[in-house]
């Protein structure tokens, strides 16, 4: 599976959805992991940490999304990210859709499979 980890773009969000250890587990099981350049910086992970774990670093955000099957995020997608979603994607992230009608409609229109995770 082609797994993508984009840099979080929501204001004041510095976490990353996958650590280098998680990337190592996934690549060790045969998955292709691509991490957007700088995605882990706010959480203390350098691009080289992800590369050492077997992940590819992708500077082109459009290519990252276009080539992904599974997208891992921390927070709900922002409008620019919703616009990148297609039916080929499965999105795994925090979603609180009851309070976000526009987001809900955008996700439905994208055709992507969207899986909500519980924020702790």
Secondary structure, DSSP 8 states (H G I E B T S, - for coil): -EEEE----STT----S--HHHHHHHHHTT-EEEEETTTTGGGT--HHHHHHTT-EEE--HHHHHHT-SEEE-SS---HHHHTT--TT-EEEEE--GGG-HHHHHHHHHHT-EEEEE---
